[in-house]
Amino acid sequence: MTSRLTIALAVATAVTALPLQAAQPLLSARATDQVAPRVERAPLPATPSERAPLSFAWALDPAQALAAPAPQAAISRSYWDTVDAATLQRGMDLPLTAPDAVIQVSPVQGARPLAPQQWQVRDPAGALAVDKVVDAQQLRAAGMTVGPGTAMVRTGAAATAGTYRLQSAQAQGRYVVQVLEPNSPIALRLQADRQQVLAGGSVVLQARLQDDGGRAALAAGRSVARALPAGGEALLVAPDGRSWPVPLVAGKDGLRAQVTIPNDVGTVQGLWELQAFVSANGVQRDAKVAFAVARPTARLGGQAEVDAASRTVRLPLQIGAAGRYEVRGTLYATGPDGRLRPVAQAHSAAWFDRAGAGELPLRFAGVALPRGYAAPFELRDLQLQDQSRMAPIESRALALTF
């Protein structure tokens, strides 16, 4: 009896002596991670921000695998241009590659609004090629926000490919002409290599003009995309309206650009855009992709404190500017088969009044582990967000093991 009590006391003492919290650095960043190399000051937006702290977690189904979202890819069968009155009066060439093309003409501010009967579209043989006309009132009734004088026409199912001519003798001022070819075999595929980037960082843009057989071939499952030799240009556009030209360089598989984001990203919140304008053999296409740009107003740094018993991770922050910051992460646990699977996700946010050191916890203790799941754990998809400025600052695919 005494022997059993002595052993029990010894085990209890040994367990009590084990450190429940252990400090450890975050794992080395991967090439696809976004890590702030520094922190900087930034003014607070004029809009008020929530200041109450918040921390919560919820269970995940380990049978449901998680996958990081891919960067946005845009597929375009359309293009647009801004033309002056002289161009419309003598006639504007519109290369079309498929029937049922839609053409919209919208007057720029100060231009003369045109009634649908004041402009016409003719096919390559010179015949009128309008199957249906919709005016501004009808477009607004359909839920579109258009100005006076805007009209849209469709060429019809019998239209053939070739160069059409848009013309209006009554044009005065400047007009935006938009062309959509939903049935065209020619499409522009545009993609940036990331969804978020820090100020001063870079984004790789890929533009590929391809012949995929058109909508009918895609629906029938017999499309094989073929890249077309093309040329074009791109434009980097900030939320505040500033823009920078971006050269597109021809490569083995389309056009490519290495885009450097300015250090001065301004104070207007919103997504940045990369717009591309590409042509080949007279066919034009344009598309745009959007992504987030963040100023490094904070960063993850120092030693994270891990309490394995309560599954709590305390993450140290280096704050560069006052604001509300959030961390979020996904807990992976080891299953009965020895494989790591997602079991919980946690978020934590708080307001920080000044620059300096801070800390945010991720608490997974309130989420019961599925049967058979236990340590070792991994903290994956760790993100740091600047909620005040709506900006994603850091992201790490794999942050900690414990």
Beta strands, then each sheet from edge to edge (+ up, - down):
strand 1: 21-25
strand 2: 54-59
strand 3: 73-76
strand 4: 78-84
strand 5: 92-96
strand 6: 102-107
strand 7: 120-122
strand 8: 132-135
strand 9: 151-154
strand 10: 162-167
strand 11: 174-180
strand 12: 186-192
strand 13: 196-198
strand 14: 202-211
strand 15: 226-227
strand 16: 231-237
strand 17: 243-247
strand 18: 249-251
strand 19: 254-260
strand 20: 272-280
strand 21: 283-294
strand 22: 298-300
strand 23: 303-307
strand 24: 312-319
strand 25: 323-334
strand 26: 340-352
strand 27: 356-363
strand 28: 374-386
strand 29: 391-401
sheet 1: 1+ 23- 24+ 22-
sheet 2: 1+ 23- 24+ 27-
sheet 3: 2+ 26- 25+ 28- 29+
sheet 4: 3+ 12- 14+ 15-
sheet 5: 3+ 12- 14+ 19- 18+
sheet 6: 4+ 11- 6+ 9- 8+
sheet 7: 5+ 10- 7+
sheet 8: 13+ 21+ 20- 16+ 17-
end
